């Protein structure tokens, strides 16, 4: 308490004098043909604000969806997006965006987060269920999914994910690097943005059924399953490339060499031997 009183009195410096970056975003929804404006929401990241308004309709007055820098001292000039269009520049030049730049658009999920998830086709031809806001219907494959389960594609380019820092120039894009409940997902693209191969991790047979008792005693343990690194080709061919992905992930040099060989095989070039 004494330290806090000294800080308030100006004897001690404040912990931080740099304000946290905050963004506000507002959108409208149409329910039964009527426009319903949502109360503006706050976000710590610009990407989250953009995700919130992505693929939402433009309001009748042309102002929503909008995104603004909430830490700006001026209302005018703080807006980054108005009416779904990115402004060309901001006063401080921090968030420069140009109309027609790559934008993320919601799509039908084509990968599962959990075993019970329904997997769709990845189409952007989706509509929100007017009777259940936040639930979407894919008009191509017919599944229903929540906004949390939705995935996003970047309009304006044909490649998913982000270029690999080490192999991006050779067409390797990381969509998900695994960890937790989300499986590894990497795609290798050709020069014409066609997918040459997909690398993912899948669960195999049970190697330990685990044990649980009524009292949740010390002998309880979860079930264990064999994991595999699996390659999927555009023609539907599926093959196991490695049966110890966790051990491979712990050895960085072996992981890099594995990716180099995998890329080289699809490039039709010899193994390059990447420098670490």
Residue, then its C-alpha position, 0 to 999 in steps of 0.5 A: x500500500x505504501x508503494x502504491x501511495x508513493x506512486x500516486x504521489x509521483x515519488x515513484x514512476x508509474x509501471x508503464x506510460x505507454x498506452x495499450x493499443x485498442x481498437x473498436x469495431x461496429x457492424x450490422x446484421x440483417x434479421x428478417x430483412x431488418x437492419x440490426x446494429x450491434x453495439x461497438x466492441x473493443x479489441x486488443x488486436x487489429x486482426x481480431x477487429x477485422x475478423x469481427x466485421x469480416x463478411x458483414x453487410x454494409x449499413x443503409x447509411x454506408x458507415x458500418x462496418x467500421x474499425x477505429x483506433x480507440x487510443x487515438x486522441x481524435x475521433x476524426x482521423x481515427x477510423x481505419x475502415x468505414x463502410x467496409x472499405x479501408x482508408x488509404x492512410x492514417x494520421x500517424x501512418x501506422x496502419x496504412x491500408x489500401x482498398x483492394x488489399x488482401x482481406x480475410x473472408x469467412x469460409x466453411x471449415x475444412x479442418x476440425x478443431x475437435x473430434x466431434x466437429x463436422x468438416x465442410x468444403x472451405x467454400x465462402x458461399x455461406x449465409x447466416x441463419x436468420x433464426x439463430x445469429x452466429x450460426x452459418x449455413x454452407x450453401x455448397x456442402x450444406x453443413x451448419x457451423x458456428x462463428x467460432x468453428x469458421x475458418x477464413x481465407x485471404x481474398x486477393x491471393x490463392x495461398x493459405x497460411x503464411x510463408x515459411x520463414x525458411x522455405x517460403x521461397x520454395x512454396x511452403x506455407x504454414x497454416x498451423x504448426x500444431x500443438x494442443x488440440x490443433x493438428x499440424x497443417x502445412x501446404x506446399x504450393x507450385x509456381x502457379x499457386x496449385x497445391x503440390x502436397x499437404x502435410x498434416x498430423x493424424x491420430x492412429x491406433x490406440x497404444x494405451x487405453x489408459x485407466x480411470x477409477x471412481x476416486x481418480x487415484x494416482x494410477x489414472x492416466x489418459x489414453x495414448x494414440x499413435x501419431x503419424x505425419x501424413x502426406x495428402x496429394x491433390x489426386x487423393x493419395x494419402x501416405x504416412x511419412x513419419x511415425x514419430x512426429x513428436x520425436x521429430x519435432x524435438x530435433x530441430x535439425x532433423x525437422x528442417x532436413x525432413x522438410x527439405x527432403x519433402x519439398x525437394x521430392x515434389x520439386x523434382x530436385x536433389x536434396x539441398x542440405x539446408x544450412x541451420 
